[in-house]
Amino acid sequence: MSAVRDLFGTLQNEGASKGILITTSGYGKASYEFAEGKPIELLSGSNLLYLLAEHADIEAKIEAPSDWKDAQPDN
């Protein structure tokens, strides 16, 4: 969730009207709750793959390296 908070702080600091945060995995409940009502769009890996296929005609997949460990998701 720190990335979502950081993005919001950057939006405010830079006077941006909207921010989009993309991850190759997903977001936890706390991230969605924090972003609610704010000009932040959270895109998960599956959203990203859909957009690539739908708008860029790119069939992609997300693969993690075998030694990769997922960070603890927020609640």
N, CA, C and O atoms as a Tinker XYZ file with bonds, in Angstrom:
   300  protein
     1  N      0.808000   -1.187000    0.000000    73     2
     2  CA     0.000000    0.000000    0.000000    64     1     3
     3  C      0.859000    1.261000    0.000000    63     2     4     5
     4  O      0.366000    2.336000   -0.341000    81     3
     5  N      2.111000    1.152000    0.369000    73     3     6
     6  CA     2.964000    2.342000    0.397000    64     5     7
     7  C      3.103000    2.957000   -0.991000    63     6     8     9
     8  O      3.214000    4.177000   -1.110000    81     7
     9  N      3.100000    2.140000   -2.041000    73     7    10
    10  CA     3.202000    2.677000   -3.404000    64     9    11
    11  C      1.975000    3.515000   -3.750000    63    10    12    13
    12  O      2.090000    4.525000   -4.443000    81    11
    13  N      0.812000    3.106000   -3.277000    73    11    14
    14  CA    -0.422000    3.851000   -3.545000    64    13    15
    15  C     -0.376000    5.189000   -2.814000    63    14    16    17
    16  O     -0.737000    6.222000   -3.377000    81    15
    17  N      0.065000    5.168000   -1.572000    73    15    18
    18  CA     0.192000    6.412000   -0.804000    64    17    19
    19  C      1.238000    7.331000   -1.438000    63    18    20    21
    20  O      1.034000    8.541000   -1.541000    81    19
    21  N      2.354000    6.747000   -1.858000    73    19    22
    22  CA     3.402000    7.539000   -2.507000    64    21    23
    23  C      2.883000    8.196000   -3.783000    63    22    24    25
    24  O      3.167000    9.365000   -4.045000    81    23
    25  N      2.129000    7.446000   -4.571000    73    23    26
    26  CA     1.567000    8.004000   -5.799000    64    25    27
    27  C      0.631000    9.161000   -5.478000    63    26    28    29
    28  O      0.671000   10.192000   -6.150000    81    27
    29  N     -0.201000    9.005000   -4.470000    73    27    30
    30  CA    -1.126000   10.077000   -4.096000    64    29    31
    31  C     -0.359000   11.323000   -3.657000    63    30    32    33
    32  O     -0.723000   12.440000   -4.024000    81    31
    33  N      0.691000   11.133000   -2.881000    73    31    34
    34  CA     1.518000   12.264000   -2.465000    64    33    35
    35  C      2.153000   12.968000   -3.655000    63    34    36    37
    36  O      2.226000   14.196000   -3.692000    81    35
    37  N      2.608000   12.193000   -4.620000    73    35    38
    38  CA     3.198000   12.765000   -5.828000    64    37    39
    39  C      2.150000   13.530000   -6.634000    63    38    40    41
    40  O      2.431000   14.609000   -7.156000    81    39
    41  N      0.945000   12.974000   -6.734000    73    39    42
    42  CA    -0.138000   13.672000   -7.441000    64    41    43
    43  C     -0.384000   15.043000   -6.821000    63    42    44    45
    44  O     -0.503000   16.045000   -7.526000    81    43
    45  N     -0.458000   15.072000   -5.506000    73    43    46
    46  CA    -0.712000   16.335000   -4.813000    64    45    47
    47  C      0.456000   17.295000   -4.987000    63    46    48    49
    48  O      0.253000   18.480000   -5.253000    81    47
    49  N      1.667000   16.795000   -4.841000    73    47    50
    50  CA     2.859000   17.627000   -4.932000    64    49    51
    51  C      3.037000   18.227000   -6.323000    63    50    52    53
    52  O      3.444000   19.381000   -6.460000    81    51
    53  N      2.731000   17.442000   -7.355000    73    51    54
    54  CA     2.942000   17.879000   -8.734000    64    53    55
    55  C      1.710000   18.525000   -9.356000    63    54    56    57
    56  O      1.778000   19.038000  -10.473000    81    55
    57  N      0.596000   18.506000   -8.651000    73    55    58
    58  CA    -0.628000   19.087000   -9.182000    64    57    59
    59  C     -1.238000   18.283000  -10.322000    63    58    60    61
    60  O     -1.933000   18.833000  -11.175000    81    59
    61  N     -0.976000   16.983000  -10.333000    73    59    62
    62  CA    -1.505000   16.114000  -11.389000    64    61    63
    63  C     -2.986000   15.843000  -11.149000    63    62    64    65
    64  O     -3.451000   15.839000  -10.009000    81    63
    65  N     -3.717000   15.616000  -12.232000    73    63    66
    66  CA    -5.153000   15.378000  -12.110000    64    65    67
    67  C     -5.497000   13.908000  -11.930000    63    66    68    69
    68  O     -6.595000   13.584000  -11.477000    81    67
    69  N     -4.575000   13.008000  -12.276000    73    67    70
    70  CA    -4.849000   11.576000  -12.152000    64    69    71
    71  C     -3.535000   10.804000  -12.128000    63    70    72    73
    72  O     -2.536000   11.215000  -12.719000    81    71
    73  N     -3.565000    9.673000  -11.427000    73    71    74
    74  CA    -2.419000    8.778000  -11.404000    64    73    75
    75  C     -2.864000    7.354000  -11.669000    63    74    76    77
    76  O     -3.948000    6.941000  -11.255000    81    75
    77  N     -2.029000    6.615000  -12.355000    73    75    78
    78  CA    -2.305000    5.207000  -12.642000    64    77    79
    79  C     -1.130000    4.399000  -12.119000    63    78    80    81
    80  O      0.022000    4.667000  -12.458000    81    79
    81  N     -1.431000    3.411000  -11.291000    73    79    82
    82  CA    -0.404000    2.537000  -10.736000    64    81    83
    83  C     -0.640000    1.136000  -11.278000    63    82    84    85
    84  O     -1.737000    0.589000  -11.159000    81    83
    85  N      0.394000    0.563000  -11.871000    73    83    86
    86  CA     0.288000   -0.763000  -12.478000    64    85    87
    87  C      1.228000   -1.712000  -11.758000    63    86    88    89
    88  O      2.386000   -1.382000  -11.502000    81    87
    89  N      0.723000   -2.885000  -11.435000    73    87    90
    90  CA     1.544000   -3.935000  -10.846000    64    89    91
    91  C      1.369000   -5.198000  -11.671000    63    90    92    93
    92  O      0.335000   -5.387000  -12.312000    81    91
    93  N      2.363000   -6.052000  -11.659000    73    91    94
    94  CA     2.234000   -7.321000  -12.377000    64    93    95
    95  C      1.448000   -8.336000  -11.568000    63    94    96    97
    96  O      1.075000   -9.388000  -12.087000    81    95
    97  N      1.194000   -8.032000  -10.304000    73    95    98
    98  CA     0.411000   -8.958000   -9.472000    64    97    99
    99  C     -0.943000   -8.329000   -9.165000    63    98   100   101
   100  O     -1.780000   -8.211000  -10.061000    81    99
   101  N     -1.172000   -7.930000   -7.940000    73    99   102
   102  CA    -2.456000   -7.357000   -7.564000    64   101   103
   103  C     -2.307000   -6.437000   -6.369000    63   102   104   105
   104  O     -1.195000   -6.173000   -5.913000    81   103
   105  N     -3.428000   -5.951000   -5.863000    73   103   106
   106  CA    -3.462000   -5.046000   -4.722000    64   105   107
   107  C     -4.330000   -5.649000   -3.631000    63   106   108   109
   108  O     -5.236000   -6.436000   -3.905000    81   107
   109  N     -4.050000   -5.282000   -2.421000    73   107   110
   110  CA    -4.858000   -5.735000   -1.301000    64   109   111
   111  C     -6.021000   -4.788000   -1.039000    63   110   112   113
   112  O     -6.119000   -3.716000   -1.637000    81   111
   113  N     -6.883000   -5.200000   -0.151000    73   111   114
   114  CA    -8.087000   -4.440000    0.187000    64   113   115
   115  C     -7.752000   -3.024000    0.656000    63   114   116   117
   116  O     -8.430000   -2.069000    0.278000    81   115
   117  N     -6.720000   -2.888000    1.469000    73   115   118
   118  CA    -6.357000   -1.571000    2.006000    64   117   119
   119  C     -5.955000   -0.607000    0.897000    63   118   120   121
   120  O     -6.233000    0.589000    0.986000    81   119
   121  N     -5.308000   -1.111000   -0.141000    73   119   122
   122  CA    -4.925000   -0.254000   -1.265000    64   121   123
   123  C     -6.154000    0.270000   -1.991000    63   122   124   125
   124  O     -6.236000    1.457000   -2.309000    81   123
   125  N     -7.113000   -0.619000   -2.253000    73   123   126
   126  CA    -8.345000   -0.195000   -2.924000    64   125   127
   127  C     -9.132000    0.775000   -2.057000    63   126   128   129
   128  O     -9.705000    1.738000   -2.567000    81   127
   129  N     -9.167000    0.533000   -0.756000    73   127   130
   130  CA    -9.886000    1.430000    0.151000    64   129   131
   131  C     -9.235000    2.807000    0.178000    63   130   132   133
   132  O     -9.929000    3.824000    0.176000    81   131
   133  N     -7.901000    2.844000    0.203000    73   131   134
   134  CA    -7.201000    4.125000    0.216000    64   133   135
   135  C     -7.440000    4.887000   -1.084000    63   134   136   137
   136  O     -7.637000    6.102000   -1.058000    81   135
   137  N     -7.425000    4.196000   -2.209000    73   135   138
   138  CA    -7.572000    4.841000   -3.519000    64   137   139
   139  C     -9.003000    5.301000   -3.797000    63   138   140   141
   140  O     -9.224000    6.171000   -4.639000    81   139
   141  N     -9.973000    4.719000   -3.093000    73   139   142
   142  CA   -11.380000    5.052000   -3.341000    64   141   143
   143  C    -11.636000    6.544000   -3.123000    63   142   144   145
   144  O    -11.278000    7.102000   -2.085000    81   143
   145  N    -12.252000    7.168000   -4.102000    73   143   146
   146  CA   -12.571000    8.587000   -4.016000    64   145   147
   147  C    -11.413000    9.501000   -4.374000    63   146   148   149
   148  O    -11.554000   10.723000   -4.355000    81   147
   149  N    -10.272000    8.918000   -4.699000    73   147   150
   150  CA    -9.101000    9.695000   -5.095000    64   149   151
   151  C     -8.868000    9.489000   -6.593000    63   150   152   153
   152  O     -9.330000    8.497000   -7.156000    81   151
   153  N     -8.163000   10.405000   -7.235000    73   151   154
   154  CA    -7.929000   10.275000   -8.677000    64   153   155
   155  C     -6.810000    9.278000   -8.991000    63   154   156   157
   156  O     -5.836000    9.601000   -9.672000    81   155
   157  N     -6.978000    8.066000   -8.478000    73   155   158
   158  CA    -5.975000    7.016000   -8.652000    64   157   159
   159  C     -6.650000    5.799000   -9.261000    63   158   160   161
   160  O     -7.696000    5.352000   -8.790000    81   159
   161  N     -6.043000    5.270000  -10.307000    73   159   162
   162  CA    -6.524000    4.034000  -10.921000    64   161   163
   163  C     -5.492000    2.944000  -10.651000    63   162   164   165
   164  O     -4.310000    3.109000  -10.952000    81   163
   165  N     -5.943000    1.842000  -10.087000    73   163   166
   166  CA    -5.062000    0.717000   -9.786000    64   165   167
   167  C     -5.294000   -0.374000  -10.822000    63   166   168   169
   168  O     -6.406000   -0.883000  -10.957000    81   167
   169  N     -4.248000   -0.729000  -11.547000    73   167   170
   170  CA    -4.336000   -1.783000  -12.552000    64   169   171
   171  C     -3.500000   -2.970000  -12.110000    63   170   172   173
   172  O     -2.323000   -2.830000  -11.775000    81   171
   173  N     -4.123000   -4.136000  -12.115000    73   171   174
   174  CA    -3.417000   -5.371000  -11.755000    64   173   175
   175  C     -2.787000   -5.980000  -13.001000    63   174   176   177
   176  O     -2.970000   -5.485000  -14.113000    81   175
   177  N     -2.052000   -7.047000  -12.798000    73   175   178
   178  CA    -1.428000   -7.741000  -13.917000    64   177   179
   179  C     -2.436000   -8.207000  -14.947000    63   178   180   181
   180  O     -2.196000   -8.081000  -16.147000    81   179
   181  N     -3.556000   -8.742000  -14.498000    73   179   182
   182  CA    -4.567000   -9.215000  -15.448000    64   181   183
   183  C     -5.188000   -8.050000  -16.216000    63   182   184   185
   184  O     -5.496000   -8.189000  -17.400000    81   183
   185  N     -5.378000   -6.895000  -15.554000    73   183   186
   186  CA    -5.864000   -5.698000  -16.263000    64   185   187
   187  C     -4.878000   -5.275000  -17.343000    63   186   188   189
   188  O     -5.267000   -4.941000  -18.463000    81   187
   189  N     -3.604000   -5.297000  -16.991000    73   187   190
   190  CA    -2.557000   -4.908000  -17.934000    64   189   191
   191  C     -2.544000   -5.826000  -19.147000    63   190   192   193
   192  O     -2.467000   -5.353000  -20.281000    81   191
   193  N     -2.618000   -7.122000  -18.922000    73   191   194
   194  CA    -2.622000   -8.074000  -20.034000    64   193   195
   195  C     -3.833000   -7.856000  -20.937000    63   194   196   197
   196  O     -3.714000   -7.918000  -22.161000    81   195
   197  N     -4.990000   -7.604000  -20.341000    73   195   198
   198  CA    -6.197000   -7.344000  -21.124000    64   197   199
   199  C     -6.022000   -6.097000  -21.996000    63   198   200   201
   200  O     -6.335000   -6.123000  -23.187000    81   199
   201  N     -5.528000   -5.016000  -21.409000    73   199   202
   202  CA    -5.356000   -3.776000  -22.161000    64   201   203
   203  C     -4.358000   -3.933000  -23.299000    63   202   204   205
   204  O     -4.568000   -3.398000  -24.387000    81   203
   205  N     -3.276000   -4.662000  -23.057000    73   203   206
   206  CA    -2.302000   -4.913000  -24.124000    64   205   207
   207  C     -2.933000   -5.678000  -25.275000    63   206   208   209
   208  O     -2.707000   -5.353000  -26.441000    81   207
   209  N     -3.720000   -6.689000  -24.953000    73   207   210
   210  CA    -4.364000   -7.498000  -25.992000    64   209   211
   211  C     -5.441000   -6.702000  -26.722000    63   210   212   213
   212  O     -5.531000   -6.756000  -27.948000    81   211
   213  N     -6.243000   -5.979000  -25.985000    73   211   214
   214  CA    -7.387000   -5.271000  -26.562000    64   213   215
   215  C     -6.988000   -4.062000  -27.399000    63   214   216   217
   216  O     -7.579000   -3.812000  -28.450000    81   215
   217  N     -5.995000   -3.314000  -26.943000    73   215   218
   218  CA    -5.687000   -2.039000  -27.584000    64   217   219
   219  C     -4.379000   -2.015000  -28.364000    63   218   220   221
   220  O     -4.184000   -1.140000  -29.208000    81   219
   221  N     -3.489000   -2.950000  -28.102000    73   219   222
   222  CA    -2.202000   -2.959000  -28.806000    64   221   223
   223  C     -1.979000   -4.251000  -29.576000    63   222   224   225
   224  O     -0.931000   -4.437000  -30.195000    81   223
   225  N     -2.964000   -5.146000  -29.540000    73   223   226
   226  CA    -2.869000   -6.441000  -30.220000    64   225   227
   227  C     -1.594000   -7.197000  -29.816000    63   226   228   229
   228  O     -0.933000   -7.826000  -30.642000    81   227
   229  N     -1.277000   -7.112000  -28.528000    73   227   230
   230  CA    -0.103000   -7.800000  -27.981000    64   229   231
   231  C     -0.580000   -8.884000  -27.029000    63   230   232   233
   232  O     -1.250000   -8.597000  -26.037000    81   231
   233  N     -0.239000  -10.112000  -27.328000    73   231   234
   234  CA    -0.548000  -11.229000  -26.431000    64   233   235
   235  C      0.673000  -11.440000  -25.535000    63   234   236   237
   236  O      1.705000  -11.935000  -25.989000    81   235
   237  N      0.552000  -11.071000  -24.295000    73   235   238
   238  CA     1.669000  -11.152000  -23.357000    64   237   239
   239  C      1.284000  -12.035000  -22.184000    63   238   240   241
   240  O      0.111000  -12.353000  -21.986000    81   239
   241  N      2.280000  -12.426000  -21.412000    73   239   242
   242  CA     2.028000  -13.135000  -20.166000    64   241   243
   243  C      3.040000  -12.656000  -19.145000    63   242   244   245
   244  O      4.115000  -12.167000  -19.491000    81   243
   245  N      2.685000  -12.800000  -17.908000    73   243   246
   246  CA     3.551000  -12.366000  -16.816000    64   245   247
   247  C      4.090000  -13.606000  -16.130000    63   246   248   249
   248  O      3.332000  -14.432000  -15.623000    81   247
   249  N      5.391000  -13.723000  -16.122000    73   247   250
   250  CA     6.041000  -14.854000  -15.461000    64   249   251
   251  C      7.046000  -14.331000  -14.450000    63   250   252   253
   252  O      7.865000  -13.467000  -14.763000    81   251
   253  N      6.980000  -14.850000  -13.260000    73   251   254
   254  CA     7.937000  -14.475000  -12.221000    64   253   255
   255  C      9.148000  -15.398000  -12.293000    63   254   256   257
   256  O      9.006000  -16.584000  -12.590000    81   255
   257  N     10.336000  -14.866000  -12.023000    73   255   258
   258  CA    11.514000  -15.728000  -11.956000    64   257   259
   259  C     11.319000  -16.801000  -10.888000    63   258   260   261
   260  O     10.586000  -16.591000   -9.922000    81   259
   261  N     11.962000  -17.930000  -11.057000    73   259   262
   262  CA    11.770000  -19.055000  -10.134000    64   261   263
   263  C     12.168000  -18.715000   -8.695000    63   262   264   265
   264  O     11.629000  -19.300000   -7.756000    81   263
   265  N     13.094000  -17.786000   -8.510000    73   263   266
   266  CA    13.545000  -17.434000   -7.159000    64   265   267
   267  C     12.830000  -16.198000   -6.600000    63   266   268   269
   268  O     13.222000  -15.675000   -5.556000    81   267
   269  N     11.800000  -15.737000   -7.279000    73   267   270
   270  CA    11.083000  -14.542000   -6.874000    64   269   271
   271  C     10.145000  -14.834000   -5.722000    63   270   272   273
   272  O      9.490000  -15.876000   -5.692000    81   271
   273  N     10.079000  -13.908000   -4.769000    73   271   274
   274  CA     9.170000  -14.033000   -3.630000    64   273   275
   275  C      8.259000  -12.819000   -3.613000    63   274   276   277
   276  O      8.719000  -11.681000   -3.699000    81   275
   277  N      6.970000  -13.072000   -3.503000    73   275   278
   278  CA     5.981000  -12.007000   -3.469000    64   277   279
   279  C      6.043000  -11.299000   -2.124000    63   278   280   281
   280  O      6.186000  -11.933000   -1.079000    81   279
   281  N      5.935000   -9.985000   -2.165000    73   279   282
   282  CA     5.879000   -9.218000   -0.923000    64   281   283
   283  C      4.567000   -9.517000   -0.217000    63   282   284   285
   284  O      3.577000   -9.880000   -0.852000    81   283
   285  N      4.567000   -9.366000    1.067000    73   283   286
   286  CA     3.357000   -9.594000    1.857000    64   285   287
   287  C      2.282000   -8.619000    1.399000    63   286   288   289
   288  O      2.489000   -7.409000    1.491000    81   287
   289  N      1.137000   -9.100000    0.906000    73   287   290
   290  CA     0.084000   -8.181000    0.479000    64   289   291
   291  C     -0.522000   -7.453000    1.673000    63   290   292   293
   292  O     -0.536000   -7.969000    2.790000    81   291
   293  N     -1.023000   -6.245000    1.419000    73   291   294
   294  CA    -1.696000   -5.529000    2.500000    64   293   295
   295  C     -3.071000   -6.137000    2.723000    63   294   296   297
   296  O     -3.565000   -6.889000    1.883000    81   295
   297  N     -3.680000   -5.818000    3.836000    73   295   298
   298  CA    -4.977000   -6.414000    4.193000    64   297   299
   299  C     -6.125000   -5.675000    3.608000    63   298   300
   300  O     -7.277000   -6.055000    3.819000    81   299
